[in-house]
């Protein structure tokens, strides 16, 4: 039996990213890359073919490892619910917009 993948509207990904920046006011930005693009000390695996990387906060936080998990969890849930989101996230950098 073939599993259907649920299409993910770009708006759903955008809303999740916006919610992460709202939830973590110190979060400046992060990227989602393929593991091959990461050094051996890659940050947080999201899936076998994606990693959360370059997580930056201001001011710099000693709780970075905890923040990695807090960011990775909802992204992982999105990827499990809608594998097509992988293509919307792969290779992208997300940064806080300052107005």
Steps between C-alpha positions, in 0.01 A plus 500: 500500500642836397507779760365832385693812581300797612587814308620780725404851405789744524276700734507217756881497501504880522260493797713242683817704448324819617374316809855389584630857483207620710549227760875564530562877501879456521507283185670688217510227237573142399547291191392158387763315304590158373734308733775491237516880517561487875827441682529190718357702789164561331233648721169317504385233254143554386474207264756271348558756227462835683675674791421810698811721493638846565257578781581852620356698789547851627622532754699178464344233719658228709177302450564447129472120520157528664393751234608260224258239632221755538541606137556150363189345663232696308702478178524124544124478563438692178732269305328191640151634423591633157822362349460740207601781738855368471538668162371831639754489786810341342792742458316800641605753758234663713572833668301730725363800312565824684259785436 
